[in-house]
Amino acid sequence: MLLHIYVQPSAAQAGFIAELELPGDKFGTRTEEVTARKYKLKSAPEDGKANQELIELIASDYKVSKSQVKIKKGLGSRYKIVEIS
C-alpha cells in the first residue's frame, strides 16, 4: 500500500491531522491531485528524527511493525510517499 504524506515537523503535538487534496506534482506524480494524509511531528527535521517519528506514527496507526513502513520518496521533503508492506 502506498500513502501520500504531508508532514509538519517541529509541531507542539504529534499525530494524524486530516486528509488533504494536494497537487500531484508535489509528490512527483503525474496526476493533477492526490489525497494526502497530513501528520504533525514533534521532532525537528534533522538527522532523520522526523522521518523516524513519522514511521512510528504510521506503524501505530496501521497496526503494523515499524520494519513494514518505508519512506520510498521524499526523505528530505515535507511531501513523502510511504509504502506499507
C-alpha positions in Angstrom: 0.0 0.0 0.0 1.3 3.4 -1.0 0.5 6.5 1.0 1.0 10.2 0.1 2.0 12.0 3.3 2.5 15.7 4.1 4.4 16.4 7.3 4.7 19.4 9.5 7.8 19.0 11.7 8.5 20.8 15.0 4.9 20.9 16.0 3.6 21.1 19.6 1.7 17.8 19.3 2.3 14.8 17.1 -0.3 12.8 15.2 -2.6 12.4 12.2 -4.4 15.6 11.4 -6.5 15.2 8.2 -6.7 14.1 4.6 -5.9 16.8 2.1 -6.2 17.2 -1.7 -2.8 18.4 -2.8 -1.2 18.9 -6.3 0.3 15.7 -7.6 3.5 17.4 -8.7 4.4 18.0 -5.1 4.9 14.2 -4.9 6.4 13.8 -8.3 3.3 12.1 -9.7 1.5 12.9 -13.0 -1.9 13.1 -11.5 -3.5 16.5 -11.0 -4.4 16.0 -7.4 -3.7 13.3 -4.8 -5.2 12.6 -1.5 -2.5 13.0 1.2 -2.6 12.4 4.9 -1.2 15.2 7.0 0.8 14.4 10.1 2.2 16.8 12.6 5.5 15.7 14.1 7.2 16.9 17.3 10.7 16.2 16.0 12.8 18.7 14.1 13.8 17.7 10.5 17.4 16.9 11.4 19.4 13.7 11.5 16.3 11.7 10.3 14.5 12.2 13.6 11.3 13.5 12.0 11.3 10.6 9.5 11.7 8.1 12.2 8.9 9.6 14.2 6.7 9.5 11.1 7.4 5.8 10.6 6.5 5.1 14.2 3.2 7.1 13.9 2.2 5.3 10.7 3.1 1.9 12.1 0.9 2.6 15.1 -2.0 4.0 13.1 -2.0 1.0 10.7 -1.1 -1.5 13.4 2.0 -2.9 11.6 5.6 -3.2 12.7 8.0 -0.3 12.0 10.0 -2.5 9.7 7.0 -2.7 7.4 6.9 1.0 6.9 9.4 2.5 4.3 9.7 6.0 3.0 10.0 5.5 -0.7 10.3 9.1 -1.8 10.8 12.4 0.0 13.4 11.7 2.7 14.4 15.4 2.7 11.0 16.8 1.9 7.6 17.5 3.6 6.0 15.6 0.8 6.6 11.9 1.1 5.5 8.6 -0.5 5.4 5.9 2.1 5.0 2.2 1.5 3.4 -0.3 4.0 4.3 -3.9 3.2 
